[in-house]
Amino acid sequence: MAYAYSSRRPRKGRPPSTPAAPVVQAPSGALINAVLAYADIQLDMGGGKIMLRLSPDRMTDPVIRQPLGREAARLAEISVIWDEREDQIFRIIDSGAGRGHLAVVEAPPIDEPTFELTPAALAYLEAHRDAG
């Protein structure tokens, strides 16, 4: 028995479907190990954590690229945050997963407080220099 109505029938006025975003694979263990082993950029993040990355010059090294095969193109997208205190990976950042681009920047200079000694303090230090 054939049904006159099908729920799979396209509806009129339906907007066209949008193409799905390309799926980015999670970085493989070999890719993460390559970053850990060959990282030449180390940015201190504080709290005993260091961000490890490969420089563009280092990424062209055939010793690094050959074992990775097609995945070697993703070396620029992967950063590993290493915890020095625990000696383990803290986080893996994959900029190819749509979370933005990671730029290598120098750490901002730390503005340490400055002070000047008053004339009275200088006189006190001068008077007690021989005593200590």
N, C-alpha and C positions, 0 to 999 in steps of 0.2 A: 504494500500500500504506500503510495507516494503522498507526501505531505505538500500542501500548497504553499506553506510558509516555511522559510528557512531562517534561522537566527544568524546565519553566516552571510546573509545577503548584505552588500554594502549599502550604507545609508546615504541618502542624498544630502549634500551640503557638508559632508565630513571633510575636515582639513586633511591635506595629504600628509602622510607620515614623514617624519624627519629621519634622516639616516642616523644610525647609532654611532656614538663616538667610538673611535678605535680603542680596543682594549690593549693596555700596556701591561706586559707580563711583569711580575715581581722580579727583582734582580736575583739571579741564581747565586748559589754558594760560591761558584768559581769567580763570579764578578766581584762579590764582596771580598773574597780572599785576595783577589788581585789588588783591590784598593788598600786592604790592610798591609799587604806585603810590599807594594811599590809606591805608596803615597809619598810624595815629595813636598806637599803643601800641608802644613800642620798649623792650625789656628787654635790658640788657647781660648777656650770658651769660659774659663773660670770654673771653680768647684771641682777641679781635678778632671775636667772633660776636655778633650781635644778633638777638633774636626779634622778628619783626614780626607784629602782629595789628591787627584793626580793633575799635574800641570799639563798644558797642551803639548809641550815638548815630550814629556814622559809618555803620553798616550800614543805617540807615534812609534814607540819602541816595539819592534817585531817580537821580542821575547815576551812582552805582555799581551800583545794583540793576537798572536797566532793561537795560543791555547783557547782563547775565548771565542774565536770564530766570528759569527755574525753579531754576537752580543758585545763585541769590542766597541761597537759604535756607541754603546751606552755608558762608556767609562766617564764621559763628561757629565752625565746626569746623576751619578751616584756619589754621595758623601757618607762617611761613616763617622759617627761620634763615639769616640772611645773613652771609657771611664778608666782613668789611671789608678784610682783608689781601689776599684774592684777588679781590675784587669779583665774587663769584658766589654762587649759592645753595648752601648747605651741606647743608640738609635741609629737607624739607617734612613737617610733622606734620599728620596728618589724624585728628582725634579721632572722626570719624564712622565710621572703619574698625574700631571695636571695641577701640581701644587705650586707652580711658579718656578722661576729661574733662580738658581743660586749663583751669586756673584762672589768672587773672591775679593775681599776688601781687607785693608789693614785695620787692625784694632785701633779705636780712637785713643788718642793720648790721654793719660790719666792726669787730671788737674789736681796736683797735690797742693795742700795749703802752704803758703809761704808766710814768713813772719820776719820781723826785724827786731833786734835787741835794742832796748832803750839805752840811753847813756848810763843810767844807774846800773843796769844789768851788766853792761860792758865793764864798768868800774868794779863791780863785785867780782866778776870773773878774773879781772886783772889782779885784784887784791888777793884772791885765793888760788892763783895759778901755782905758786910755789908750795902751797900747803898740801896739795894733792899729789 
